């Protein structure tokens, strides 16, 4: 039997193994820092029509993740007993841990939507790549995407990072297919993918310049096929589709803006950054209302301009570093991804040296991820490699297509098989702690905090694992814990004790328990650096999930008298 006959059985095996690994890992982890906020926001959108929660992210992913919860009879209570609005972090905690169903069931049900999306994405990548470049390329691209530890890590969580990766990729390749051959069906498919990306995460606005550049490149090469009328039709179709999808997904908010006297956008927008200035100008000229989508886009731009606490290579900053994401790519990418990047870089330089034109699809697989990566380097929010996830599918599909369609095809297929095998091996090595992945060149997850913390390794996800470790080594669940996250220790029966102040010598001398700390506060991120200085002087006896470090400060027990 040939690879053509074995293609779909092999894809099914990839999906079954990847799905089982993701479900197992998701069941073994508690909520990440952001998940409670996303889950309760989605449930509030769905049940209450209240789109004022968590405006920095569009609602699509949160609503889809809340759909399984609608069948669980959960309670949504956005207000305190005295009528005051709940803080969104506290609201997320109360929703998970004080509801009618247990927190783990709620969390797994909400995560199931994104886990399903990871499998659908791998299947779609296999189908599309096979159609363009052959079955070998399709199978390799599916394996590379399905077993990338970083994609698997964020594909299990209720966040927008993996879904925007999916829609970003397909918006680009479907747009190129429309540019290759104009048809209403292809244009509508590209417009739908663009709309899905824009109602998933605001960073998807970077698709707009990327699509414009691809259109211009095709127009330069074939001007007769791209008259002004075609450009106008394409722009109108994209704009109308996006506006319609935003209006539908934000329906209660859209109706509110239509029927009530909503403040004008120009009166609420925060200026001082390019996005804010554009929104102010358009809001004033077009008399736009302060719709939650536009207000959320402005909030993200303002946050990005103001910066965010970050950590890199032992340094801390409130405004970030231009080289943050190049370092992230170097230490968090798998060896297979780095190999693919080097191969494609070499191929690109060779094409440039020979001054050969490349196909529109090659441009479609190269221009958007490069543009996205370059824009990311200007961001003031440096908190995780999850913000460059959209780069990886382009990388994998690009290398699969190039190697599988070379003139001397057999060596390329062998190299492709080696990359896929290497990817699977790296995934197996870090299972089930995918979030903590660092490649071998960086020293693996044990040395990860030397480079990065926060959502790169430590997002508050390992409380269950801490409980199991204490059961095995302490005989009880009593410990001093300095935790970075929102999972509730008491809910998981961990007798959590606090730490003395950094200058409380007597308090530190009196400690007679295991001491646990997440690596993010250990590195002084979001907390004073000296809070855990005494622990940093010691060697941990264990690293739970690579995110929680355990120190043995128990006192020696006196021998019993004879």
C-alpha positions in Angstrom: 0.0 0.0 0.0 1.2 3.5 -0.8 1.2 6.6 1.3 -1.8 7.8 -0.7 -3.8 4.8 0.6 -2.6 5.1 4.1 -3.0 8.9 4.4 -6.3 9.1 6.2 -5.7 6.2 8.5 -2.4 7.8 9.5 -4.1 11.2 10.0 -6.7 9.5 12.2 -4.0 7.9 14.3 -2.3 11.3 14.7 -5.5 12.9 15.9 -6.4 10.0 18.3 -2.9 10.1 20.0 -2.8 13.9 20.1 -6.3 14.1 21.5 -5.7 11.5 24.1 -2.5 13.3 25.2 -4.3 16.7 25.4 -7.2 15.4 27.4 -5.0 13.5 29.9 -2.8 16.7 30.4 -5.9 18.9 30.7 -7.4 16.7 33.4 -4.2 16.8 35.4 -3.9 20.6 35.6 -5.8 23.2 37.4 -6.9 26.5 35.8 -4.3 28.8 34.4 -4.3 32.4 35.6 -6.6 33.7 32.8 -9.0 30.8 32.3 -11.5 31.6 35.0 -11.9 35.1 33.6 -12.5 33.8 30.1 -14.9 31.1 31.2 -17.1 33.3 33.3 -17.0 36.1 30.7 -18.2 33.7 28.0 -21.0 32.4 30.3 -22.1 36.0 31.1 -22.2 36.7 27.4 -24.2 33.6 26.7 -26.7 33.8 29.6 -26.8 37.5 30.5 -25.9 39.2 27.2 -23.4 41.3 29.3 -20.4 42.1 27.0 -18.7 44.5 29.4 -16.6 41.6 30.9 -13.1 41.2 29.7 -13.4 43.6 26.8 -9.7 43.1 25.8 -10.6 39.9 24.0 -13.5 39.4 21.5 -16.2 37.0 22.6 -16.2 34.2 20.0 -13.9 31.7 21.8 -15.4 32.5 25.2 -18.9 31.9 24.0 -18.0 28.6 22.3 -16.2 27.4 25.4 -19.3 28.3 27.5 -21.7 26.3 25.3 -21.0 23.0 27.0 -21.6 24.8 30.4 -25.0 25.9 29.3 -26.2 22.3 29.8 -24.7 22.0 33.3 -27.2 24.3 35.1 -24.6 26.7 36.4 -25.3 29.9 38.2 -24.0 33.3 36.9 -23.9 36.0 39.6 -22.1 39.1 38.4 -23.0 41.2 41.4 -22.2 41.0 45.1 -24.9 40.8 47.8 -24.7 44.6 48.3 -25.3 45.2 44.5 -21.7 46.1 43.6 -20.2 44.6 40.5 -17.7 41.7 41.1 -14.1 42.0 40.2 -13.6 39.8 37.1 -10.8 37.7 38.8 -12.9 37.1 41.9 -16.0 36.4 39.7 -14.0 33.7 37.8 -12.9 32.1 41.1 -16.4 32.1 42.5 -17.9 30.7 39.3 -15.5 27.8 39.2 -15.2 26.9 42.9 -18.6 27.9 44.4 -21.0 26.7 41.7 -23.4 23.8 41.4 -20.9 21.5 39.8 -17.3 20.7 40.8 -14.5 23.0 39.4 -12.7 20.2 37.5 -15.9 19.2 35.6 -16.6 22.8 34.6 -13.0 23.4 33.6 -12.7 20.3 31.4 -16.1 21.0 29.7 -14.9 24.5 28.9 -11.5 23.3 27.6 -13.1 20.6 25.4 -14.1 23.2 22.7 -10.5 24.2 22.2 -9.2 20.7 22.4 -11.6 19.8 19.6 -10.4 22.7 17.6 -6.8 21.5 17.8 -7.9 18.2 16.3 -10.0 19.8 13.6 -7.1 22.1 12.8 -4.6 19.3 12.3 -7.1 17.5 10.1 -7.7 20.6 8.0 -4.0 21.2 7.7 -3.5 17.6 6.5 -6.3 18.0 3.9 -5.2 21.4 2.6 -1.5 20.6 2.4 -2.2 17.3 0.7 -4.3 19.1 -1.9 -1.5 21.6 -2.6 1.7 19.6 -2.1 0.9 15.9 -2.0 0.2 13.2 0.7 3.7 13.2 2.2 3.6 16.9 2.8 0.0 16.7 4.3 0.9 13.9 6.7 4.1 15.6 7.9 2.4 19.0 8.3 -0.4 17.4 10.4 2.2 15.6 12.6 4.3 18.7 13.1 1.3 20.8 14.1 -0.4 18.1 16.2 2.7 17.3 18.2 4.2 20.7 18.7 4.4 21.1 22.5 3.6 24.8 22.4 0.6 24.4 20.2 -0.6 21.5 22.4 -0.1 23.5 25.5 -2.3 26.4 24.5 -4.7 24.2 22.6 -5.9 22.7 25.9 -6.7 26.0 27.6 -9.7 28.4 27.4 -7.8 31.3 25.8 -7.8 33.0 22.5 -4.2 32.2 21.5 -4.6 28.9 19.7 -7.9 29.7 18.0 -6.5 32.9 16.5 -3.6 30.8 15.2 -6.1 28.6 13.3 -8.0 31.4 11.7 -5.0 33.5 11.0 -3.4 30.7 9.0 -6.5 29.9 7.0 -7.4 33.5 6.3 -4.0 33.9 4.6 -4.0 30.7 2.5 -7.6 31.1 1.5 -6.9 34.7 0.5 -4.0 33.5 -1.7 -6.2 30.9 -3.3 -8.6 33.7 -4.2 -5.7 35.8 -5.7 -4.6 32.8 -7.7 -8.1 32.3 -9.2 -10.9 34.8 -8.6 -14.3 33.3 -7.7 -17.1 34.4 -5.4 -16.8 31.1 -3.4 -13.0 31.6 -2.7 -13.5 35.3 -1.8 -16.3 34.5 0.7 -14.2 31.7 2.2 -11.3 34.1 2.8 -13.6 36.8 4.1 -15.2 34.3 6.6 -11.8 33.2 7.8 -10.7 36.8 8.3 -13.9 37.6 10.2 -13.4 34.6 12.5 -9.8 35.8 13.2 -10.9 39.3 14.0 -13.7 38.2 16.4 -11.2 35.8 18.1 -8.4 38.1 19.1 -7.6 41.8 18.3 -4.0 41.0 17.3 -5.6 39.6 14.1 -5.8 43.2 12.8 -2.3 42.5 11.5 -3.9 40.4 8.9 -5.1 43.5 7.1 -1.7 44.8 6.0 -0.6 41.3 5.3 -3.5 40.7 2.9 -3.0 44.1 1.3 0.7 43.3 0.6 -0.2 39.9 -0.9 -2.7 41.6 -3.2 -0.2 44.2 -4.2 2.4 41.6 -5.0 0.0 39.7 -7.3 -1.1 43.0 -8.9 2.5 43.9 -9.7 3.1 40.6 -11.4 -0.3 40.3 -13.2 -1.8 43.8 -13.4 -4.4 42.8 -16.0 -6.0 40.2 -13.6 -6.3 42.8 -10.8 -8.3 45.8 -12.1 -9.6 48.5 -9.7 -13.1 46.9 -9.9 -11.7 43.6 -8.5 -9.9 45.4 -5.6 -13.1 47.3 -4.8 -15.2 44.2 -4.8 -12.7 42.3 -2.6 -12.4 45.1 -0.1 -16.2 45.6 0.1 -16.8 41.8 0.6 -14.2 41.6 3.3 -15.5 44.7 5.1 -19.1 43.6 4.8 -18.4 40.1 6.1 -16.4 41.3 9.0 -19.0 43.9 10.1 -21.8 41.3 9.8 -19.9 38.8 11.8 -19.0 41.3 14.5 -22.6 42.5 14.7 -23.9 38.9 15.0 -21.4 37.7 17.6 -21.9 40.8 19.7 -25.7 40.8 19.0 -27.0 42.0 22.4 -24.3 44.8 22.3 -25.2 45.6 18.7 -28.9 45.9 19.6 -28.0 48.1 22.5 -26.0 50.5 20.3 -28.8 50.5 17.8 -31.7 51.1 20.1 -30.3 53.2 23.0 -28.3 56.4 23.3 -24.8 55.0 23.5 -21.9 57.4 24.0 -19.9 58.3 20.9 -16.7 56.3 20.4 -14.7 59.5 20.0 -15.6 60.7 23.5 -14.3 57.5 25.2 -11.4 56.4 23.1 -7.9 56.6 24.7 -5.5 58.4 22.3 -1.8 58.5 22.3 -1.1 55.4 20.1 -1.7 54.8 16.4 -4.8 52.6 16.9 -6.3 55.1 19.3 -5.8 57.9 16.9 -7.4 56.0 14.0 -10.4 55.0 16.1 -10.8 58.6 17.3 -10.7 59.9 13.7 -13.1 57.3 12.4 -15.4 57.7 15.4 -15.6 61.4 14.9 -16.1 61.3 11.1 -18.5 58.4 11.0 -20.3 59.1 14.4 -19.6 55.6 15.5 -21.0 54.4 18.9 -18.8 53.0 21.6 -19.5 49.5 20.6 -17.8 46.9 22.8 -15.7 45.6 19.8 -14.2 49.0 19.0 -13.8 49.9 22.7 -12.0 46.6 23.3 -9.7 47.2 20.4 -8.8 50.5 21.9 -8.2 49.0 25.3 -5.7 46.5 23.9 -3.9 49.2 22.0 -3.7 51.3 25.2 -2.4 48.3 27.2 0.2 47.6 24.6 1.4 51.2 24.5 1.6 51.3 28.3 3.5 48.1 28.6 3.3 45.2 31.0 5.6 43.7 33.7 7.9 41.3 31.9 11.0 39.1 32.5 13.8 38.1 30.2 17.2 36.6 30.9 17.1 37.7 34.5 16.0 41.2 33.6 12.7 42.9 34.5 10.9 45.6 32.6 7.6 47.4 32.4 7.9 48.2 28.7 9.5 45.1 27.2 12.4 44.5 24.9 12.5 44.5 21.1 14.4 41.2 21.2 12.0 39.4 23.5 10.3 37.3 20.9 13.5 36.4 19.0 14.8 34.9 22.3 11.4 33.2 22.9 11.5 31.7 19.4 15.1 30.5 20.0 14.5 28.8 23.4 10.9 27.7 23.2 10.7 26.4 19.6 11.2 22.7 19.1 14.4 21.5 17.4 12.2 20.5 14.5 10.8 24.0 14.2 14.2 25.5 14.4 15.4 23.1 11.7 12.4 24.0 9.5 13.1 27.7 10.0 16.8 27.3 8.9 15.8 25.2 5.9 13.2 27.8 4.8 15.7 30.7 5.4 18.3 28.9 3.3 15.7 28.3 0.5 14.6 31.9 0.6 18.2 33.2 0.3 18.9 30.9 -2.5 15.8 32.1 -4.4 16.8 35.7 -3.8 20.4 35.1 -5.0 19.0 33.5 -8.2 16.5 36.4 -8.6 13.7 34.0 -9.3 10.0 34.8 -8.8 8.1 32.8 -6.3 4.5 31.7 -6.5 1.7 33.6 -4.7 1.3 30.7 -2.2 5.0 30.9 -1.3 4.5 34.6 -0.6 1.3 33.7 1.4 3.2 31.3 3.6 6.1 33.7 4.1 4.8 37.3 4.3 2.1 37.1 7.0 4.2 35.2 9.6 7.2 37.5 9.1 5.1 40.6 9.3 3.3 39.3 12.4 6.6 38.4 14.1 8.1 41.9 13.3 5.1 43.7 14.6 5.2 41.5 17.8 8.8 42.8 18.4 7.3 46.3 18.8 4.9 45.1 21.5 5.2 46.3 25.1 3.4 43.2 26.4 6.2 40.6 26.7 4.6 37.8 28.8 4.6 34.7 26.6 5.4 32.8 23.5 1.7 32.3 23.1 1.7 35.7 21.4 3.7 34.4 18.4 1.9 31.0 18.0 0.4 32.0 14.6 3.9 31.8 13.1 4.3 28.0 13.6 1.6 26.6 11.2 3.1 28.6 8.3 6.5 27.3 9.2 5.4 23.6 9.2 3.3 23.8 6.1 6.0 25.8 4.3 8.8 23.3 5.0 6.5 20.4 4.2 5.5 21.8 0.9 9.0 22.8 -0.1 10.7 19.5 0.8 7.9 17.3 -0.7 7.9 19.1 -4.1 11.6 19.5 -4.8 13.0 18.2 -8.1 15.0 15.6 -6.2 12.1 14.5 -4.1 13.2 11.4 -2.3 15.8 13.1 0.0 13.3 15.9 0.8 10.7 13.3 1.9 13.4 11.6 4.2 14.3 15.0 5.8 10.6 15.7 6.3 10.1 12.3 8.0 13.1 13.0 10.2 11.6 16.4 11.3 8.3 14.8 12.1 10.0 12.0 14.1 12.0 14.6 16.0 8.9 16.6 16.8 7.1 13.5 18.1 10.2 12.7 20.3 10.3 16.2 21.8 6.6 16.0 22.5 7.0 12.7 24.3 9.9 14.0 26.4 7.9 16.9 27.9 4.5 15.0 28.2 2.3 16.0 30.1 3.9 19.4 31.0 3.6 21.0 27.6 3.5 24.6 28.8 7.0 24.2 30.3 8.7 23.1 27.1 12.2 24.5 26.4 14.4 23.0 23.7 17.6 21.1 24.4 19.8 24.0 23.2 18.3 26.1 26.0 18.8 23.3 28.5 15.3 22.0 28.7 12.6 23.0 31.2 14.9 22.8 34.2 16.8 25.9 32.9 13.7 27.6 31.5 13.4 30.3 34.3 16.9 31.5 33.4 15.3 32.8 30.2 11.6 33.2 30.7 8.8 32.8 33.3 5.1 33.7 33.4 3.0 31.9 30.8 6.1 30.4 29.2 6.4 27.9 32.0 4.3 29.0 35.0 0.7 30.0 34.7 -0.6 28.5 38.0 -1.5 25.2 36.4 0.2 22.7 38.7 -1.8 22.7 42.0 -3.2 19.2 41.5 0.4 17.9 40.9 1.5 19.7 44.1 -1.2 17.8 46.1 -0.1 14.5 44.7 3.6 15.3 45.5 2.8 16.2 49.1 0.8 13.0 49.5 3.8 11.0 48.4 6.6 12.8 50.2 5.1 14.5 53.2 2.3 12.2 54.1 -0.1 15.1 54.3 -1.0 18.2 52.2 0.5 20.8 54.5 3.1 23.2 53.2 4.1 26.9 52.9 3.1 28.0 49.4 3.9 31.2 47.5 1.5 30.7 44.6 1.2 32.5 41.2 -2.3 31.7 40.0 -6.0 31.6 40.8 -6.7 27.9 41.6 -7.9 27.5 45.2 -5.5 25.6 47.4 -8.2 24.7 50.0 -10.4 23.4 47.3 -7.7 20.8 46.5 -7.3 20.1 50.2 -3.8 21.7 50.5 -3.2 23.2 53.9 -1.6 26.4 52.6 0.6 28.4 55.0 2.0 31.8 54.4 5.6 33.0 54.5 7.3 35.3 57.0 8.4 38.8 55.8 11.8 38.9 54.1 13.3 40.5 57.2 11.6 38.3 59.8 14.6 36.2 60.8 12.8 34.4 63.7 9.9 33.6 61.4 12.2 32.0 58.8 14.1 30.1 61.5 10.9 28.7 62.9 9.8 27.1 59.6 9.5 23.3 59.8 7.7 22.4 56.6 8.2 21.9 52.9 8.3 25.3 51.2 6.8 25.7 47.8 7.0 28.7 45.4 6.1 29.2 41.8 9.0 30.2 39.6 7.4 33.5 38.5 7.4 35.1 42.0 10.8 33.3 42.7 12.2 35.5 40.0 10.7 38.6 41.4 8.0 39.1 38.7 4.8 40.8 39.9 6.1 40.7 43.5 9.0 42.3 45.4 12.3 40.6 44.6 13.3 40.1 48.2 10.1 38.3 49.3 11.7 34.9 48.5 15.3 35.7 48.6 16.0 33.1 51.3 14.6 30.4 49.1 16.7 31.4 46.1 19.8 30.7 48.1 18.8 27.0 48.4 18.5 24.2 45.9 15.0 22.9 45.3 14.4 19.2 46.1 11.7 18.9 43.5 10.3 20.8 40.5 6.6 20.0 40.2 5.4 20.3 36.6 8.6 22.5 36.2 6.6 25.5 37.5 6.5 24.9 41.3 9.8 24.5 43.2 9.9 22.6 46.5 12.4 23.4 49.2 12.9 21.2 52.3 13.1 23.4 55.4 12.0 20.7 57.8 14.0 20.5 61.0 16.0 17.3 61.7 14.0 15.0 64.1 15.7 14.1 67.4 16.4 10.4 67.8 14.2 8.8 70.4 15.8 8.2 73.9 17.0 4.6 74.5 
